[in-house]
Amino acid sequence: MQPDIRVRLRRLLKILLVASFLGLALGYANFYFVFPNVSVPASEEASLLIILVVLLMAAILSGLVTEDLPSSVMQAFLSIPIGILVAFLLAISPLSTGVLEVRSDDIFGFIVKLGSVLYLAAVPLYSIFGVIGLLLRERFGFQSASFLRPRRTQHK
């Protein structure tokens, strides 16, 4: 019973770590989408190409390290609240330094309402390109040390 709990806990931890990585990419893309003049690269309008490249590269990289398709879909859904939190924390930082003048009660509305397009697009993008990352890993044999470790079999 004890090894089973460890395996499940390890799998859950891995899902949360990869979802945090995806949420970081989603949060930055949302922050850049909503406030392009205070993010990097600073511009008048957000570049849709940069946003898509950030999201797609994060999805492919997460697909390389995820275990299976259900984990990939779960990571995509868990990345949304993490992305909202990251975008909100990034949006608060220019306010505290005085670079951006926005009422603090409008920040959360900006992040959630204006970024809702990205949140809706993130789940299918992360799921589809996460599968592409899984396929790349299987096709070219990219495996980490944890995948190479032989599994213990129970003798009856």
N, C-alpha and C positions, 0 to 999 in steps of 0.2 A: 504494500500500500504506500509506503514511504517513497519509493522511487517514482511511482505514478504521480504523486503530488509534485515532486521536483520537476518532472518532465512538463507537467501542465503549467507550473509556475514559470519555468524557463521559457516556454512557448508564449505565455501571456506577456512576459517581460520583453521578449523580442518583438512582439506585435506592437507594444506600446512605444518601444524605442524607434521602430521604423515609422509608426504613425506620427511620432514627434518630429522626425525628420521631414516627413511630408507636410505636417502642419507648419513647420518653420518656412518651407518653401511657399506654401499657400499664404501664410501671413505676410511674408515679404512681398509677394506678388500683389496681394490685396492692398497693402500699404502703398506700393508704387502706383497701383491703379487709381487709388483715391487721392493721394497726395504726391503727384509726380514732381512737383517743384522742390520738395525737401528730401527726396530720396536719391539714390545713386542709380543710374545717371540722372541728374536733374534736367528736367525739360518742361516745356509748356504742357504737353500732352503725354500720356503714358503710351509707350510702344507696345502694341499687342504682340509683336514678334518676340520681344524680350520676355513678356509675361508667359507666353506659350513655351518658349525655350526653357525657362526656369521650371515650369510645372512638368514638362515632358521629361526633362533630364532627371528630375527628382523621382518621377514615376519609374523610369527605366532603372535607375540605381536601386530603388527600393525593391523592384522586381528581382534584381540580382541577388539580394540577400534574404528575401522572404521564402517561406517554406513551401506554400501551396496556394492555390487559388482562393479558398475561403479566407485565408489569412490576409491575402492581398486586398480583398473586398472589405474586410473588417478594418484594415489599416486606412483605407480610403475614407470610410465613414468616420473613423475616430480622428482623422486629421482635420475635420471641419471645426470642431470646437477648439482644438489646439491652434488652428490657423486664426480663428477669431481672436483668441487671447494674444497671440503674437502680434497681430495687426493692431490691436488696441494698445498694447504696450509700446509698440513702435510709434503709434500716433501720439501718445502722451509725451514722448521725449521731445519733439520740437515745441510742444506747448510749454514745457517747463523751462526751456531755454529762451523762449520768446521769439523764435524764428517764425512761428506760425501763430496767427491770431484767430482763434476759433473758440467759441464758448465750450467749456469742458463737457457740458451736458449734450452737446451735439456730436461729439466724437464717436460715441458708441453707435449712434444712428447712422453716421457717415460710413463707418466700418461695416455695419451689418447690411444696411439698405443698398448702398452703392456697390458694395462688393458681393452682393447676392448672386450676380451673374457668374462670378468666379467660383463661388461655392457650389452652384448648381453644375458648373462645367467640370469641377475638380473630381467628383466621384467617377464619372465615366472616363475621364482622361487618366486618372490614377489607376482605375481598374484595367482599362485596355492596354495602356503602356506598361503597367505592372506585369501583365501577362506576357508582353513582348520581352520584358526583362527576364521573366521566368524561362521563356523559350530560348533566349540567348544563353542563359546559364546552362540549360540542358544541352543545347546544340554544341557549344564550344567547351563544355566541361569546366566552367568556372565553379569551383567548389571551395568553400572555406574549410578550415580544420574541423569544425563541428560537424560538417557533412561527411568528412572522411572517417570519423571515428566509428568503429564498428558498434553496432547495436548489440546489447546483451540479450540473449535469448533465455527464456526460462525453461529449465528442464523439469519434466514431470516424472 
